């Protein structure tokens, strides 16, 4: 929903054989997009192909940036969904089309990286500046959007670059939640207990607001994709069901990266 992926656009998902990846492929195809995937084996790529992926890339034997450029005539893809993070960040930027959107769902490859800002500007053919905005709380997905400006200025031959970060933001401004925090008549700095209690209540208020935001997104998601799931056009791919007592085995299985689709713990 946040990516605004539409029919005719191109979509790249890393880890196409993962639980999220297998679902994302189907959703993107349902939206009418051309789907690119990366995975680490031919077996996994075959599953992605069966789910509807148009371009399947083995990241162990191919440079996905070069392949994306080749398949898109040098333009790059419109939307990227990534859970690798730092080690893929620059490559993802290089793989994006103008007005492309990059969404990060995890940081398996690290959370800290360096990025060549010149490569961002190059996509704008003479960009003037970049801009960061938004407020992110908790383990929310983060997105990067490259936006072309239509500002009629003397520098109209140059293209403006904006870098925006998206997350699950609070539906209520922070200042409106401050009344939830305990405000005793004496200095919080001098009373550790009251200070911690106040911080805890404010954090709880933030979590409640975040839950409300997620609920709204869930309602929108069901409205958009629920009919396709009910009709069987979009199906979850489950690799293995495990009882809760074997949760450790599930973690080991995920770490081995042998699975295709979801690993579910059943109570």
N, C-alpha and C positions, 0 to 999 in steps of 0.2 A: 504494500500500500504506500509506504513512504517513498519507494523508488519511482512511483508513477510509471511503471513499465507498461508500455502499450503495444498494440499490434504493429508488427513491422519493425520493431526495435530488436537489437541484439543483446543477449544476456549471457554472461559468463559466471558459472558457479564453480568454485574450487572445492575439491572433495565431493565430486558429483555422486559418488557411491555411498556417502554418509547418510545418516537418517535425515538430516536437513537437506542435503543435496538431492536425494532421490525425490523428496517432496517438492523442492524448488523447481526441479526440471519439469515436473508435471504441471505445476502452477503456471510457470512461464509459458509452456506450450498452450495451456488453456487460455492465456492472455494473448496468444498469437505472435509470440516472439520467436526469433531464431536463437536456439540454445547452444552455447559452448560449454563444455565441461573439462575439468582436469581430474585425473585419477592416476593411481600408481601401478596399475596392472591391466593387461588386456581383458582379463575376466571382469574386472570392475567396469571398464569402459563398455564392454558388451552389454552389461546390465543397464548402463546409462543410455546406450543406443536403443535398447528395447523400450525404455521409458519415454523416448521421444527426442533425445539429444541429437542435434544436427551435426555438431563438430566435436569429436572426442579426441582429447590430447593426453598422451602419456607424459606426465611431467618429468618422469625419470629418463626418458629418451628424447624428448623434444623440448625446445624453448617455446613456452606457451605464448610469449610476447610476439615472437616471429610468426608463429602459426596464426595468431589472432589477426596480425597485420595482413598476412597473406590472404586470409579468408574474407577480410573486410575491405580489401583494396587499399590498405594503408590507413584506414580511418580509425580503427579500434572499435570496441564494443560500447554500447550505451549504458549498460548497468553491470556492475560486478558485485557478487556476493562472496565474501571471503572470511574464513575463520583462522587463517594462518597469521596474519598481522605483520609484524615488523619485517621479516625476511622477504615478504612479497610486496611490501608497500610501494617501492619505487617501480617494480615491474607492473604492478596494477595501474599506477599512474600512466606508465608508458603504453598500457593496453587500452586506455580509455579514449573514446571518441570525444570530440568537442561537445560540451554540455553533458558529458558522461557523469554517472553517479557511482561512487564506490561505497559499499556498506560493509562494515566490519562486525562480525558476530563473535569473534574470539581472537585470542592471541597465542596460539600454539607455537608460533615462530618468534615469540617475544612481543613486548609492548612498547619498546623504545627503539627508534630508528632515526636515520638521517634521510632527508629527501632533497633532491635537487630541484630547488624552486625554479631554476631556469627551464626545466622540463615542463613545469606547469605553465610558465609564461609562453613557451614555444607553442603550446597548444592554442594559445590565444593570438599568435602571430603579432606580438608586440603589446602584451598586456601591460597595463599601467600599475595595477596594485592588486593585492589580495586582501580579503577581509574575513575574520573569524567571528562567528556568532553562535548563540544558543547556550543552554544550560543543561548539563548532563548529570544525572543522579543514578548511583547504583550501577549494576552490571547491564546497562542498557546497550542495545546495538548502536553503533556510531556510523555515520555516513559522511562521505565527502562528495560535494557536488561542485562541478565546474560550470559556471553560469556565464553566458554571453550577454553583454550589455547592449541595449538599443539606444543608449543616451546620445542624442544629437548634439555633439560638442565639436569644437574645432579639431579634436583628435579622433573624429569618428572613424578614421582609417585604422586606428588602433582598436583593439578589443579588450574590454575590461575583464579581469579575472576576479572571481569571488570564490573563496573556499569556505564552505559552510559545514559545520558539524551538527549532525542530527542525533537526538537521543530520545528516550521516553521521558518527556518533560512533565513537570507537575502541572496539573490542571488548575491549581490554586497557587497564587503568588506566595513566596516564602513569608512576606511580612504579614499576611493574613493568618498564618499558622502560628505566629509568635504567641498569641494568647494561650495556646496549648501548653507552652512552657511555663513551669512554675516560676513565679517572680516574688520571692520573699522580700521582706522589708529590710533585710540586712545584706551585706556584701556577699555575693556568691564566692568571691575569691577567698573569703575567710572561712567558708563552710563547705568543705569538700562534698559532704553528703548531698546537700541541697543543689550544689552545682551539677553533680552527676545525675541527680534525679531530673533536674531541669533539662539537661542535655538528652536524657533518655526519652522524656516525654515529647520533646521536639522531634527527635528521630522517629518516634512512633507515629507522630502526625505526618511526617514526610512519607513514611512507608504506606500509611493509609491513603494518602493522596496519590502515590505512585500506583497503588493497587487499583484505584478508581480510574486512572489513566489507562492502565492495561486492560481493564474491563471494557472501556469504551472501544479500544482497538480490537478486542476480541469480538465484540458485537459487530463491528464493521467487517471484520474478517469472515465471520459466519455468513453475513449477508452477501458478501462478494463471492465466496467460494463454497459455501455450504451446499448449494444445489449440485455443483459438480462432484462433490464428494458423495452425496446421496445417490447420484446417478452412476457412480462407479467410474467416472472419468478421471478422478484423482484418488489414488489409493496409497496408504502408508505401506512402506516396504519394511517388514520385520525380519531380522536375521535370526534372532533367538529369543525365546522366553525363558527367564530364570526366576526361581523363587527368591524371596528376599534373603534367605539364608545363604545364597550363593552370589551375593552382591560383589564380593571380592573377585570372583571369577569373571563377572561382567566387566569390572574395571580392567583386569588383565587382558581380557579379550579386546577391549577398546584400545588399550595401549599397544597391542600387537598389530592393530590396523588390518586385521584379517577380515573383519566383518563387512557386510554390505547391507546398508539400511540400519534400522533401529535395533537396539538391544533393550528389551523390556524386562523390568523387575515386576513380578506378580505376587501380590500379597496372598 
